[in-house]
Amino acid sequence: MKKSLTILSFALLALTFESCEKCATCTTFEEDPNATTTERVTEICGRGRDFTDQVTVYERTNWECVEN
């Protein structure tokens, strides 16, 4: 019984620290004079490191990202 309680406690602890989904809105301005709009906007969502990596990729390619 004690072993089952310990395993259950660790499982609940792991779920407690699971990161919540975050979203960010990223914008950039089109330099092509033939483009239909000058501003491009996209929203990215994710969790933990995946989200951070996505934002980093966008920011390295001259997008400006703001967390929602």
PQR file with spaces between the fields and no chain letter, atoms N, CA, C, O and H, PARSE charges and radii, in Angstrom:
ATOM       1  N    MET     1       0.830   -1.195    0.000 -0.4000 1.5000
ATOM       2  CA   MET     1       0.000    0.000    0.000 -0.0000 2.0000
ATOM       3  C    MET     1       0.870    1.252    0.000  0.5500 1.7000
ATOM       4  O    MET     1       0.593    2.217   -0.712 -0.5500 1.4000
ATOM       5  N    LYS     2       1.924    1.219    0.810 -0.4000 1.5000
ATOM       6  CA   LYS     2       2.804    2.380    0.894 -0.0000 2.0000
ATOM       7  C    LYS     2       3.495    2.632   -0.448  0.5500 1.7000
ATOM       8  O    LYS     2       3.693    3.782   -0.840 -0.5500 1.4000
ATOM       9  H    LYS     2       2.149    0.435    1.389  0.4000 1.0000
ATOM      10  N    LYS     3       3.858    1.568   -1.144 -0.4000 1.5000
ATOM      11  CA   LYS     3       4.508    1.685   -2.445 -0.0000 2.0000
ATOM      12  C    LYS     3       3.557    2.310   -3.466  0.5500 1.7000
ATOM      13  O    LYS     3       3.972    3.148   -4.267 -0.5500 1.4000
ATOM      14  H    LYS     3       3.697    0.633   -0.826  0.4000 1.0000
ATOM      15  N    SER     4       2.297    1.912   -3.440 -0.4000 1.5000
ATOM      16  CA   SER     4       1.294    2.470   -4.359 -0.0000 2.0000
ATOM      17  C    SER     4       1.075    3.950   -4.098  0.5500 1.7000
ATOM      18  O    SER     4       0.929    4.738   -5.032 -0.5500 1.4000
ATOM      19  H    SER     4       1.960    1.231   -2.788  0.4000 1.0000
ATOM      20  N    LEU     5       1.055    4.319   -2.847 -0.4000 1.5000
ATOM      21  CA   LEU     5       0.870    5.721   -2.479 -0.0000 2.0000
ATOM      22  C    LEU     5       2.060    6.565   -2.943  0.5500 1.7000
ATOM      23  O    LEU     5       1.880    7.692   -3.403 -0.5500 1.4000
ATOM      24  H    LEU     5       1.174    3.679   -2.088  0.4000 1.0000
ATOM      25  N    THR     6       3.250    6.031   -2.826 -0.4000 1.5000
ATOM      26  CA   THR     6       4.451    6.736   -3.268 -0.0000 2.0000
ATOM      27  C    THR     6       4.433    6.941   -4.783  0.5500 1.7000
ATOM      28  O    THR     6       4.750    8.028   -5.266 -0.5500 1.4000
ATOM      29  H    THR     6       3.396    5.115   -2.453  0.4000 1.0000
ATOM      30  N    ILE     7       4.070    5.915   -5.520 -0.4000 1.5000
ATOM      31  CA   ILE     7       4.002    6.020   -6.984 -0.0000 2.0000
ATOM      32  C    ILE     7       2.939    7.035   -7.397  0.5500 1.7000
ATOM      33  O    ILE     7       3.166    7.841   -8.299 -0.5500 1.4000
ATOM      34  H    ILE     7       3.813    5.032   -5.128  0.4000 1.0000
ATOM      35  N    LEU     8       1.795    6.998   -6.747 -0.4000 1.5000
ATOM      36  CA   LEU     8       0.725    7.946   -7.047 -0.0000 2.0000
ATOM      37  C    LEU     8       1.166    9.379   -6.742  0.5500 1.7000
ATOM      38  O    LEU     8       0.845   10.302   -7.491 -0.5500 1.4000
ATOM      39  H    LEU     8       1.611    6.343   -6.014  0.4000 1.0000
ATOM      40  N    SER     9       1.891    9.562   -5.658 -0.4000 1.5000
ATOM      41  CA   SER     9       2.379   10.892   -5.290 -0.0000 2.0000
ATOM      42  C    SER     9       3.323   11.440   -6.350  0.5500 1.7000
ATOM      43  O    SER     9       3.228   12.609   -6.721 -0.5500 1.4000
ATOM      44  H    SER     9       2.152    8.812   -5.050  0.4000 1.0000
ATOM      45  N    PHE    10       4.233   10.600   -6.839 -0.4000 1.5000
ATOM      46  CA   PHE    10       5.158   11.047   -7.879 -0.0000 2.0000
ATOM      47  C    PHE    10       4.430   11.361   -9.185  0.5500 1.7000
ATOM      48  O    PHE    10       4.803   12.298   -9.890 -0.5500 1.4000
ATOM      49  H    PHE    10       4.310    9.650   -6.537  0.4000 1.0000
ATOM      50  N    ALA    11       3.415   10.600   -9.507 -0.4000 1.5000
ATOM      51  CA   ALA    11       2.638   10.853  -10.717 -0.0000 2.0000
ATOM      52  C    ALA    11       1.915   12.195  -10.627  0.5500 1.7000
ATOM      53  O    ALA    11       1.903   12.957  -11.594 -0.5500 1.4000
ATOM      54  H    ALA    11       3.112    9.838   -8.934  0.4000 1.0000
ATOM      55  N    LEU    12       1.321   12.486   -9.489 -0.4000 1.5000
ATOM      56  CA   LEU    12       0.638   13.767   -9.306 -0.0000 2.0000
ATOM      57  C    LEU    12       1.623   14.926   -9.319  0.5500 1.7000
ATOM      58  O    LEU    12       1.322   15.999   -9.841 -0.5500 1.4000
ATOM      59  H    LEU    12       1.330   11.868   -8.703  0.4000 1.0000
ATOM      60  N    LEU    13       2.786   14.710   -8.751 -0.4000 1.5000
ATOM      61  CA   LEU    13       3.815   15.740   -8.747 -0.0000 2.0000
ATOM      62  C    LEU    13       4.269   16.046  -10.171  0.5500 1.7000
ATOM      63  O    LEU    13       4.468   17.211  -10.517 -0.5500 1.4000
ATOM      64  H    LEU    13       3.030   13.838   -8.327  0.4000 1.0000
ATOM      65  N    ALA    14       4.434   15.034  -10.986 -0.4000 1.5000
ATOM      66  CA   ALA    14       4.841   15.225  -12.379 -0.0000 2.0000
ATOM      67  C    ALA    14       3.790   16.009  -13.153  0.5500 1.7000
ATOM      68  O    ALA    14       4.143   16.869  -13.960 -0.5500 1.4000
ATOM      69  H    ALA    14       4.273   14.088  -10.705  0.4000 1.0000
ATOM      70  N    LEU    15       2.524   15.737  -12.932 -0.4000 1.5000
ATOM      71  CA   LEU    15       1.451   16.456  -13.609 -0.0000 2.0000
ATOM      72  C    LEU    15       1.368   17.908  -13.153  0.5500 1.7000
ATOM      73  O    LEU    15       0.982   18.787  -13.924 -0.5500 1.4000
ATOM      74  H    LEU    15       2.237   15.038  -12.276  0.4000 1.0000
ATOM      75  N    THR    16       1.729   18.155  -11.907 -0.4000 1.5000
ATOM      76  CA   THR    16       1.685   19.506  -11.367 -0.0000 2.0000
ATOM      77  C    THR    16       2.682   20.405  -12.073  0.5500 1.7000
ATOM      78  O    THR    16       2.394   21.576  -12.322 -0.5500 1.4000
ATOM      79  H    THR    16       2.042   17.441  -11.280  0.4000 1.0000
ATOM      80  N    PHE    17       3.848   19.875  -12.397 -0.4000 1.5000
ATOM      81  CA   PHE    17       4.892   20.681  -13.007 -0.0000 2.0000
ATOM      82  C    PHE    17       4.858   20.694  -14.532  0.5500 1.7000
ATOM      83  O    PHE    17       5.747   21.271  -15.159 -0.5500 1.4000
ATOM      84  H    PHE    17       4.083   18.924  -12.195  0.4000 1.0000
ATOM      85  N    GLU    18       3.866   20.078  -15.132 -0.4000 1.5000
ATOM      86  CA   GLU    18       3.730   20.105  -16.582 -0.0000 2.0000
ATOM      87  C    GLU    18       3.417   21.534  -17.002  0.5500 1.7000
ATOM      88  O    GLU    18       2.525   22.171  -16.442 -0.5500 1.4000
ATOM      89  H    GLU    18       3.144   19.609  -14.623  0.4000 1.0000
ATOM      90  N    SER    19       4.147   22.028  -17.978 -0.4000 1.5000
ATOM      91  CA   SER    19       3.979   23.423  -18.379 -0.0000 2.0000
ATOM      92  C    SER    19       2.671   23.613  -19.153  0.5500 1.7000
ATOM      93  O    SER    19       2.235   22.735  -19.898 -0.5500 1.4000
ATOM      94  H    SER    19       4.872   21.511  -18.433  0.4000 1.0000
ATOM      95  N    CYS    20       2.067   24.770  -18.956 -0.4000 1.5000
ATOM      96  CA   CYS    20       0.829   25.104  -19.644 -0.0000 2.0000
ATOM      97  C    CYS    20       1.145   25.609  -21.043  0.5500 1.7000
ATOM      98  O    CYS    20       2.261   26.051  -21.317 -0.5500 1.4000
ATOM      99  H    CYS    20       2.421   25.483  -18.350  0.4000 1.0000
ATOM     100  N    GLU    21       0.166   25.540  -21.916 -0.4000 1.5000
ATOM     101  CA   GLU    21       0.368   26.017  -23.278 -0.0000 2.0000
ATOM     102  C    GLU    21       0.436   27.538  -23.283  0.5500 1.7000
ATOM     103  O    GLU    21      -0.379   28.212  -22.653 -0.5500 1.4000
ATOM     104  H    GLU    21      -0.740   25.181  -21.693  0.4000 1.0000
ATOM     105  N    LYS    22       1.407   28.060  -23.995 -0.4000 1.5000
ATOM     106  CA   LYS    22       1.585   29.500  -24.144 -0.0000 2.0000
ATOM     107  C    LYS    22       1.368   29.855  -25.600  0.5500 1.7000
ATOM     108  O    LYS    22       1.578   29.034  -26.493 -0.5500 1.4000
ATOM     109  H    LYS    22       2.069   27.512  -24.507  0.4000 1.0000
ATOM     110  N    CYS    23       0.946   31.087  -25.828 -0.4000 1.5000
ATOM     111  CA   CYS    23       0.768   31.572  -27.193 -0.0000 2.0000
ATOM     112  C    CYS    23       1.472   32.922  -27.340  0.5500 1.7000
ATOM     113  O    CYS    23       1.612   33.679  -26.380 -0.5500 1.4000
ATOM     114  H    CYS    23       0.775   31.754  -25.103  0.4000 1.0000
ATOM     115  N    ALA    24       1.904   33.196  -28.554 -0.4000 1.5000
ATOM     116  CA   ALA    24       2.544   34.472  -28.867 -0.0000 2.0000
ATOM     117  C    ALA    24       2.070   34.916  -30.246  0.5500 1.7000
ATOM     118  O    ALA    24       1.820   34.098  -31.131 -0.5500 1.4000
ATOM     119  H    ALA    24       1.790   32.581  -29.334  0.4000 1.0000
ATOM     120  N    THR    25       1.954   36.221  -30.401 -0.4000 1.5000
ATOM     121  CA   THR    25       1.615   36.798  -31.691 -0.0000 2.0000
ATOM     122  C    THR    25       2.885   37.405  -32.272  0.5500 1.7000
ATOM     123  O    THR    25       3.523   38.250  -31.644 -0.5500 1.4000
ATOM     124  H    THR    25       2.157   36.885  -29.682  0.4000 1.0000
ATOM     125  N    CYS    26       3.242   36.972  -33.468 -0.4000 1.5000
ATOM     126  CA   CYS    26       4.458   37.447  -34.114 -0.0000 2.0000
ATOM     127  C    CYS    26       4.091   38.262  -35.351  0.5500 1.7000
ATOM     128  O    CYS    26       3.209   37.882  -36.121 -0.5500 1.4000
ATOM     129  H    CYS    26       2.723   36.286  -33.978  0.4000 1.0000
ATOM     130  N    THR    27       4.782   39.389  -35.531 -0.4000 1.5000
ATOM     131  CA   THR    27       4.517   40.254  -36.677 -0.0000 2.0000
ATOM     132  C    THR    27       5.825   40.614  -37.373  0.5500 1.7000
ATOM     133  O    THR    27       6.888   40.670  -36.754 -0.5500 1.4000
ATOM     134  H    THR    27       5.499   39.698  -34.906  0.4000 1.0000
ATOM     135  N    THR    28       5.718   40.853  -38.655 -0.4000 1.5000
ATOM     136  CA   THR    28       6.835   41.349  -39.453 -0.0000 2.0000
ATOM     137  C    THR    28       6.260   42.230  -40.551  0.5500 1.7000
ATOM     138  O    THR    28       5.069   42.169  -40.858 -0.5500 1.4000
ATOM     139  H    THR    28       4.855   40.807  -39.158  0.4000 1.0000
ATOM     140  N    PHE    29       7.121   43.042  -41.130 -0.4000 1.5000
ATOM     141  CA   PHE    29       6.679   43.919  -42.209 -0.0000 2.0000
ATOM     142  C    PHE    29       7.290   43.455  -43.520  0.5500 1.7000
ATOM     143  O    PHE    29       8.494   43.219  -43.616 -0.5500 1.4000
ATOM     144  H    PHE    29       8.088   43.091  -40.880  0.4000 1.0000
ATOM     145  N    GLU    30       6.448   43.331  -44.512 -0.4000 1.5000
ATOM     146  CA   GLU    30       6.841   42.842  -45.836 -0.0000 2.0000
ATOM     147  C    GLU    30       7.632   43.916  -46.561  0.5500 1.7000
ATOM     148  O    GLU    30       7.221   45.076  -46.607 -0.5500 1.4000
ATOM     149  H    GLU    30       5.470   43.522  -44.435  0.4000 1.0000
ATOM     150  N    GLU    31       8.760   43.533  -47.123 -0.4000 1.5000
ATOM     151  CA   GLU    31       9.594   44.479  -47.860 -0.0000 2.0000
ATOM     152  C    GLU    31       9.310   44.448  -49.364  0.5500 1.7000
ATOM     153  O    GLU    31       9.801   45.299  -50.105 -0.5500 1.4000
ATOM     154  H    GLU    31       9.094   42.591  -47.086  0.4000 1.0000
ATOM     155  N    ASP    32       8.534   43.490  -49.804 -0.4000 1.5000
ATOM     156  CA   ASP    32       8.210   43.357  -51.214 -0.0000 2.0000
ATOM     157  C    ASP    32       7.176   44.416  -51.604  0.5500 1.7000
ATOM     158  O    ASP    32       6.082   44.431  -51.040 -0.5500 1.4000
ATOM     159  H    ASP    32       8.135   42.798  -49.202  0.4000 1.0000
ATOM     160  N    PRO    33       7.491   45.291  -52.542 -0.5600 1.5000
ATOM     161  CA   PRO    33       6.518   46.336  -52.916  0.2800 2.0000
ATOM     162  C    PRO    33       5.280   45.776  -53.622  0.5500 1.7000
ATOM     163  O    PRO    33       4.262   46.465  -53.702 -0.5500 1.4000
ATOM     164  N    ASN    34       5.342   44.559  -54.128 -0.4000 1.5000
ATOM     165  CA   ASN    34       4.196   43.952  -54.806 -0.0000 2.0000
ATOM     166  C    ASN    34       3.295   43.159  -53.864  0.5500 1.7000
ATOM     167  O    ASN    34       2.298   42.587  -54.305 -0.5500 1.4000
ATOM     168  H    ASN    34       6.169   43.999  -54.063  0.4000 1.0000
ATOM     169  N    ALA    35       3.626   43.118  -52.587 -0.4000 1.5000
ATOM     170  CA   ALA    35       2.829   42.369  -51.611 -0.0000 2.0000
ATOM     171  C    ALA    35       1.477   43.052  -51.414  0.5500 1.7000
ATOM     172  O    ALA    35       1.367   44.274  -51.519 -0.5500 1.4000
ATOM     173  H    ALA    35       4.435   43.583  -52.229  0.4000 1.0000
ATOM     174  N    THR    36       0.452   42.253  -51.129 -0.4000 1.5000
ATOM     175  CA   THR    36      -0.892   42.814  -50.950 -0.0000 2.0000
ATOM     176  C    THR    36      -1.026   43.555  -49.623  0.5500 1.7000
ATOM     177  O    THR    36      -1.796   44.512  -49.532 -0.5500 1.4000
ATOM     178  H    THR    36       0.541   41.260  -51.044  0.4000 1.0000
ATOM     179  N    THR    37      -0.296   43.135  -48.599 -0.4000 1.5000
ATOM     180  CA   THR    37      -0.294   43.836  -47.320 -0.0000 2.0000
ATOM     181  C    THR    37       1.151   44.036  -46.878  0.5500 1.7000
ATOM     182  O    THR    37       2.037   43.271  -47.260 -0.5500 1.4000
ATOM     183  H    THR    37       0.329   42.358  -48.673  0.4000 1.0000
ATOM     184  N    THR    38       1.381   45.056  -46.081 -0.4000 1.5000
ATOM     185  CA   THR    38       2.748   45.321  -45.631 -0.0000 2.0000
ATOM     186  C    THR    38       3.074   44.607  -44.333  0.5500 1.7000
ATOM     187  O    THR    38       4.244   44.388  -44.019 -0.5500 1.4000
ATOM     188  H    THR    38       0.662   45.678  -45.770  0.4000 1.0000
ATOM     189  N    GLU    39       2.049   44.243  -43.575 -0.4000 1.5000
ATOM     190  CA   GLU    39       2.279   43.584  -42.283 -0.0000 2.0000
ATOM     191  C    GLU    39       1.808   42.136  -42.334  0.5500 1.7000
ATOM     192  O    GLU    39       0.709   41.852  -42.811 -0.5500 1.4000
ATOM     193  H    GLU    39       1.098   44.421  -43.830  0.4000 1.0000
ATOM     194  N    ARG    40       2.641   41.221  -41.842 -0.4000 1.5000
ATOM     195  CA   ARG    40       2.268   39.809  -41.745 -0.0000 2.0000
ATOM     196  C    ARG    40       2.205   39.438  -40.272  0.5500 1.7000
ATOM     197  O    ARG    40       3.113   39.757  -39.504 -0.5500 1.4000
ATOM     198  H    ARG    40       3.534   41.452  -41.454  0.4000 1.0000
ATOM     199  N    VAL    41       1.126   38.760  -39.879 -0.4000 1.5000
ATOM     200  CA   VAL    41       0.903   38.388  -38.482 -0.0000 2.0000
ATOM     201  C    VAL    41       0.619   36.895  -38.407  0.5500 1.7000
ATOM     202  O    VAL    41      -0.123   36.351  -39.224 -0.5500 1.4000
ATOM     203  H    VAL    41       0.389   38.500  -40.503  0.4000 1.0000
ATOM     204  N    THR    42       1.219   36.238  -37.416 -0.4000 1.5000
ATOM     205  CA   THR    42       0.938   34.830  -37.174 -0.0000 2.0000
ATOM     206  C    THR    42       0.915   34.586  -35.666  0.5500 1.7000
ATOM     207  O    THR    42       1.566   35.298  -34.901 -0.5500 1.4000
ATOM     208  H    THR    42       1.822   36.679  -36.752  0.4000 1.0000
ATOM     209  N    GLU    43       0.167   33.584  -35.256 -0.4000 1.5000
ATOM     210  CA   GLU    43       0.110   33.225  -33.849 -0.0000 2.0000
ATOM     211  C    GLU    43       0.686   31.823  -33.686  0.5500 1.7000
ATOM     212  O    GLU    43       0.316   30.896  -34.406 -0.5500 1.4000
ATOM     213  H    GLU    43      -0.362   33.006  -35.877  0.4000 1.0000
ATOM     214  N    ILE    44       1.594   31.686  -32.729 -0.4000 1.5000
ATOM     215  CA   ILE    44       2.167   30.376  -32.450 -0.0000 2.0000
ATOM     216  C    ILE    44       1.830   29.987  -31.021  0.5500 1.7000
ATOM     217  O    ILE    44       1.810   30.830  -30.124 -0.5500 1.4000
ATOM     218  H    ILE    44       1.895   32.439  -32.144  0.4000 1.0000
ATOM     219  N    CYS    45       1.570   28.718  -30.818 -0.4000 1.5000
ATOM     220  CA   CYS    45       1.249   28.193  -29.492 -0.0000 2.0000
ATOM     221  C    CYS    45       2.053   26.921  -29.261  0.5500 1.7000
ATOM     222  O    CYS    45       2.346   26.175  -30.196 -0.5500 1.4000
ATOM     223  H    CYS    45       1.587   28.033  -31.547  0.4000 1.0000
ATOM     224  N    GLY    46       2.401   26.688  -28.011 -0.4000 1.5000
ATOM     225  CA   GLY    46       3.140   25.480  -27.677 -0.0000 2.0000
ATOM     226  C    GLY    46       3.426   25.413  -26.195  0.5500 1.7000
ATOM     227  O    GLY    46       2.974   26.246  -25.410 -0.5500 1.4000
ATOM     228  H    GLY    46       2.163   27.294  -27.252  0.4000 1.0000
ATOM     229  N    ARG    47       4.188   24.397  -25.837 -0.4000 1.5000
ATOM     230  CA   ARG    47       4.522   24.181  -24.423 -0.0000 2.0000
ATOM     231  C    ARG    47       6.026   24.064  -24.261  0.5500 1.7000
ATOM     232  O    ARG    47       6.718   23.505  -25.112 -0.5500 1.4000
ATOM     233  H    ARG    47       4.555   23.721  -26.475  0.4000 1.0000
ATOM     234  N    GLY    48       6.512   24.592  -23.168 -0.4000 1.5000
ATOM     235  CA   GLY    48       7.895   24.394  -22.765 -0.0000 2.0000
ATOM     236  C    GLY    48       8.916   24.784  -23.812  0.5500 1.7000
ATOM     237  O    GLY    48       8.839   25.851  -24.422 -0.5500 1.4000
ATOM     238  H    GLY    48       5.950   25.045  -22.477  0.4000 1.0000
ATOM     239  N    ARG    49       9.872   23.894  -24.006 -0.4000 1.5000
ATOM     240  CA   ARG    49      10.995   24.171  -24.897 -0.0000 2.0000
ATOM     241  C    ARG    49      10.560   24.309  -26.350  0.5500 1.7000
ATOM     242  O    ARG    49      11.146   25.099  -27.090 -0.5500 1.4000
ATOM     243  H    ARG    49       9.934   23.027  -23.511  0.4000 1.0000
ATOM     244  N    ASP    50       9.557   23.568  -26.770 -0.4000 1.5000
ATOM     245  CA   ASP    50       9.067   23.678  -28.151 -0.0000 2.0000
ATOM     246  C    ASP    50       8.596   25.104  -28.438  0.5500 1.7000
ATOM     247  O    ASP    50       8.905   25.661  -29.491 -0.5500 1.4000
ATOM     248  H    ASP    50       9.081   22.926  -26.169  0.4000 1.0000
ATOM     249  N    PHE    51       7.857   25.687  -27.514 -0.4000 1.5000
ATOM     250  CA   PHE    51       7.364   27.048  -27.681 -0.0000 2.0000
ATOM     251  C    PHE    51       8.526   28.034  -27.726  0.5500 1.7000
ATOM     252  O    PHE    51       8.572   28.908  -28.592 -0.5500 1.4000
ATOM     253  H    PHE    51       7.606   25.235  -26.658  0.4000 1.0000
ATOM     254  N    THR    52       9.460   27.894  -26.795 -0.4000 1.5000
ATOM     255  CA   THR    52      10.613   28.791  -26.741 -0.0000 2.0000
ATOM     256  C    THR    52      11.426   28.720  -28.028  0.5500 1.7000
ATOM     257  O    THR    52      11.871   29.746  -28.543 -0.5500 1.4000
ATOM     258  H    THR    52       9.423   27.185  -26.091  0.4000 1.0000
ATOM     259  N    ASP    53      11.618   27.518  -28.543 -0.4000 1.5000
ATOM     260  CA   ASP    53      12.372   27.349  -29.788 -0.0000 2.0000
ATOM     261  C    ASP    53      11.651   27.985  -30.972  0.5500 1.7000
ATOM     262  O    ASP    53      12.287   28.594  -31.832 -0.5500 1.4000
ATOM     263  H    ASP    53      11.256   26.685  -28.125  0.4000 1.0000
ATOM     264  N    GLN    54      10.322   27.846  -31.023 -0.4000 1.5000
ATOM     265  CA   GLN    54       9.558   28.460  -32.110 -0.0000 2.0000
ATOM     266  C    GLN    54       9.701   29.972  -32.091  0.5500 1.7000
ATOM     267  O    GLN    54       9.917   30.590  -33.133 -0.5500 1.4000
ATOM     268  H    GLN    54       9.805   27.351  -30.325  0.4000 1.0000
ATOM     269  N    VAL    55       9.581   30.572  -30.911 -0.4000 1.5000
ATOM     270  CA   VAL    55       9.707   32.025  -30.783 -0.0000 2.0000
ATOM     271  C    VAL    55      11.117   32.463  -31.193  0.5500 1.7000
ATOM     272  O    VAL    55      11.279   33.476  -31.873 -0.5500 1.4000
ATOM     273  H    VAL    55       9.405   30.069  -30.064  0.4000 1.0000
ATOM     274  N    THR    56      12.126   31.708  -30.785 -0.4000 1.5000
ATOM     275  CA   THR    56      13.506   32.042  -31.132 -0.0000 2.0000
ATOM     276  C    THR    56      13.715   32.031  -32.642  0.5500 1.7000
ATOM     277  O    THR    56      14.373   32.918  -33.184 -0.5500 1.4000
ATOM     278  H    THR    56      11.994   30.885  -30.234  0.4000 1.0000
ATOM     279  N    VAL    57      13.161   31.035  -33.320 -0.4000 1.5000
ATOM     280  CA   VAL    57      13.294   30.949  -34.779 -0.0000 2.0000
ATOM     281  C    VAL    57      12.657   32.166  -35.447  0.5500 1.7000
ATOM     282  O    VAL    57      13.251   32.764  -36.345 -0.5500 1.4000
ATOM     283  H    VAL    57      12.626   30.314  -32.880  0.4000 1.0000
ATOM     284  N    TYR    58      11.466   32.529  -35.018 -0.4000 1.5000
ATOM     285  CA   TYR    58      10.800   33.694  -35.600 -0.0000 2.0000
ATOM     286  C    TYR    58      11.596   34.974  -35.336  0.5500 1.7000
ATOM     287  O    TYR    58      11.756   35.800  -36.234 -0.5500 1.4000
ATOM     288  H    TYR    58      10.984   32.044  -34.289  0.4000 1.0000
ATOM     289  N    GLU    59      12.093   35.138  -34.114 -0.4000 1.5000
ATOM     290  CA   GLU    59      12.829   36.356  -33.780 -0.0000 2.0000
ATOM     291  C    GLU    59      14.156   36.450  -34.533  0.5500 1.7000
ATOM     292  O    GLU    59      14.604   37.552  -34.852 -0.5500 1.4000
ATOM     293  H    GLU    59      11.963   34.467  -33.385  0.4000 1.0000
ATOM     294  N    ARG    60      14.775   35.333  -34.816 -0.4000 1.5000
ATOM     295  CA   ARG    60      16.032   35.342  -35.584 -0.0000 2.0000
ATOM     296  C    ARG    60      15.811   35.711  -37.046  0.5500 1.7000
ATOM     297  O    ARG    60      16.747   36.123  -37.731 -0.5500 1.4000
ATOM     298  H    ARG    60      14.411   34.439  -34.557  0.4000 1.0000
ATOM     299  N    THR    61      14.581   35.567  -37.523 -0.4000 1.5000
ATOM     300  CA   THR    61      14.273   35.916  -38.911 -0.0000 2.0000
ATOM     301  C    THR    61      13.509   37.240  -38.986  0.5500 1.7000
ATOM     302  O    THR    61      12.681   37.444  -39.874 -0.5500 1.4000
ATOM     303  H    THR    61      13.821   35.232  -36.966  0.4000 1.0000
ATOM     304  N    ASN    62      13.800   38.130  -38.044 -0.4000 1.5000
ATOM     305  CA   ASN    62      13.294   39.511  -38.014 -0.0000 2.0000
ATOM     306  C    ASN    62      11.795   39.646  -37.773  0.5500 1.7000
ATOM     307  O    ASN    62      11.182   40.618  -38.214 -0.5500 1.4000
ATOM     308  H    ASN    62      14.473   37.965  -37.322  0.4000 1.0000
ATOM     309  N    TRP    63      11.204   38.683  -37.079 -0.4000 1.5000
ATOM     310  CA   TRP    63       9.825   38.822  -36.621 -0.0000 2.0000
ATOM     311  C    TRP    63       9.873   39.363  -35.196  0.5500 1.7000
ATOM     312  O    TRP    63      10.830   39.118  -34.461 -0.5500 1.4000
ATOM     313  H    TRP    63      11.702   37.893  -36.720  0.4000 1.0000
ATOM     314  N    GLU    64       8.842   40.093  -34.817 -0.4000 1.5000
ATOM     315  CA   GLU    64       8.720   40.585  -33.445 -0.0000 2.0000
ATOM     316  C    GLU    64       7.589   39.820  -32.776  0.5500 1.7000
ATOM     317  O    GLU    64       6.445   39.877  -33.227 -0.5500 1.4000
ATOM     318  H    GLU    64       8.065   40.291  -35.414  0.4000 1.0000
ATOM     319  N    CYS    65       7.908   39.099  -31.693 -0.4000 1.5000
ATOM     320  CA   CYS    65       6.913   38.260  -31.012 -0.0000 2.0000
ATOM     321  C    CYS    65       6.568   38.822  -29.641  0.5500 1.7000
ATOM     322  O    CYS    65       7.438   39.266  -28.891 -0.5500 1.4000
ATOM     323  H    CYS    65       8.837   39.053  -31.327  0.4000 1.0000
ATOM     324  N    VAL    66       5.272   38.791  -29.333 -0.4000 1.5000
ATOM     325  CA   VAL    66       4.767   39.251  -28.035 -0.0000 2.0000
ATOM     326  C    VAL    66       3.905   38.136  -27.467  0.5500 1.7000
ATOM     327  O    VAL    66       2.979   37.655  -28.121 -0.5500 1.4000
ATOM     328  H    VAL    66       4.566   38.430  -29.942  0.4000 1.0000
ATOM     329  N    GLU    67       4.225   37.723  -26.224 -0.4000 1.5000
ATOM     330  CA   GLU    67       3.427   36.667  -25.584 -0.0000 2.0000
ATOM     331  C    GLU    67       2.051   37.189  -25.237  0.5500 1.7000
ATOM     332  O    GLU    67       1.902   38.308  -24.747 -0.5500 1.4000
ATOM     333  H    GLU    67       4.977   38.113  -25.693  0.4000 1.0000
ATOM     334  N    ASN    68       1.044   36.368  -25.496 -0.4000 1.5000
ATOM     335  CA   ASN    68      -0.345   36.741  -25.173 -0.0000 2.0000
ATOM     336  C    ASN    68      -0.652   36.410  -23.742  0.5500 1.7000
ATOM     337  O    ASN    68      -1.767   36.647  -23.279 -0.5500 1.4000
ATOM     338  H    ASN    68       1.165   35.459  -25.894  0.4000 1.0000
